[in-house]
Amino acid sequence: MTDLAKLPVTVITGFLGSGKTTLITHLMQNPGGKRLAVVVNEFGDVGVDGEILKGCAIPDCPAENIMELANGCICCTVADDFIPTIEALMALEPRPDHILIETSGLALPKPLLKAFDWPDIRSKITVDGVIALADAEAVASGRFAPDVAKVDAQRLADDSLDHETPLSEVFEDQISCADIILLTKPDLAGPEGVAKAKEIIAAEAPRPLPVIEVAEGAVDPRVILGLEAAAEDDMDARPSHHDGHDDHEHDDFESIVVEIPEVAEPGELVARIEELANSQNILRVKGYASVTGKPMRLLVQAVGARVRHQYDRPWKAGETRRGRLVVIAEHDDVRPEAIQAVLGVATEAAE
């Protein structure tokens, strides 16, 4: 059984126009008693997906639980967008019972699963399942996407996209990574088209997968939520065209906790963190600091060399005014002595 302390996440993948937003809208309106949160990562003509979903918000999935990532395919912008967004959703009060992630149609699903091994979230969250939507008519015809021109435009619109994978291979990766396939728009494909699409999916799937015909996103949430697949621990069963040689490896990260002395002013700490990012390839820094003469604690969040800081609360009576930073990088870039040379403090292993 899945660790009940972990927040379940369902990854919903499929090409532009396959029906992902329609499915999520249906789930929002029929949540099965769950308090949902949604992450939308889409481009091109449907860049308004986030607004569409917010317009459908209900008490079990209020507008503040819907977040849109518009800076690029999340399998290519993990540190910049994905991790901070997941952290923000987990911090909501009340906390969501389940998170739905609508990926960009061009996102490679397996690298996204690997992102769940990041130190920030790996003990707090689990991939309940991966749902792949496939347009029955497009698959049967060998186009895979219902409008290839729009998908190509989507690719050109995403400056962060660093994989030029053919649509056929993206489709195969989506199928290989899935726990359930939803075959959408079966009425347009007709019985012969549906049968042909099922044959193609069965031929591409690395293992037998349930294939469910779905019209207008109408599917019982009990069928696709609560799968307890723990997909992040089941990577070998989900082969990808990019295994072993893609640039999307996000599973080999390490973090250290750094105790820092009081700083004279915030700019001093910002400069140190910027130097860490530029000289040590540090991906993320987060934590807090004590500033001389200030009664408030300084909260610090950095992605690469982009540092944000603000005073978040007063130091409590009797509280030790100390600073602590969590520094995260790929394994080979975590060099405690080099980090100490910049920050000048002792380190300990992160929990």
Phi, psi and omega in degrees: 000149178293141174302119185292345179283344182272139179279124181282142179233135173249125178267124181246115185238165182148154184294160173309126179090002182279347176112018183297313182294322178298318178298314183294321176302316179297317180295322178299322182277345179224067189281356179065032178083001181267145173271112188262155167228152186228136171246124181249129178226089184218158185225180177075213186296338181258031175296351178268011181306317181301317180292323178300313182292321179297328177291343179259006186301142178225172182307324181282351175210074183292164185303325182290348177271003182248117182238137182248129176256116186241014184264003179143167177305125188292345175283353178246352184229042186301307185293320186290321191236309192296306184298312178300324180292315178298319178298319180296320179292321179292338182273355181296148173238120357287154182290140177299153174275336186201139177249133173255132178244114174268110182280161166300146180300339181262002181290137173277119188292325186295316176301327177295320177298322180295334179296338180286000174265005177299142182304327183299326193232352191296335179267358187245349191215151178219149178275102182298327179177160176246123181250122178253126176263135180227126178288115187303313183294317181294318180294316181299328182272355181084007179273333179072317176251144182293333179221093185298324180298320179292324178294318177298320177295323177298318179299316181292331183284343185259096182294337183278346186296120183245020173230132180255045185290133175302151182303323181298322180285323175299316178301314181297321178294321178297317179294316183296331184271349190279156170259330177218142175253129173256116181268107189265162178054045182296334180295325179286329182280329184077167183303318181293319179295320178297316180298317179296316180298319179296322177297316181295317180296316180299324180290329182272337185289136180283349181204161179300129181234140174291135178240121184242129176282130183226128176249132178057031175071007186279100177219141179297125181301336179294340181281326187243351176249145182083028179287334181055042183285338186045054188301333180294342178259008187232038189291325184295334181277002184235073185294151181226153174296342185257007180301129174084348183214012180268166182270011187256019181293119180236016190256004185240069185243156180219150178227151173230154177258130184241121175273124183244145179286170178301141179252152182291322179199157187304323182302329179296315180290320178302316181297322179294317180293320176299320178295321177301314182297318185281328184259335185242005181057036178290133183274313184218146171225133176212149180156210184211164184215160173257131180250130183307128175079001182254131180281350183259149175280139180265118177269134185234133174225127180225137170241110187060228181270005178268110186248130174243142178211150178200155174278121188260328180195160176290151170294136183283155178300127180083356180282135177290125179279091179229157178251145177221130177237138170261125182248125185238135177205169171297151190311313185290345181263356178272100180239096185309319182295322179291322178294319177299325180297330179273315183267338176067037183221171181278158179235160174217158180295137178287148177286000000 
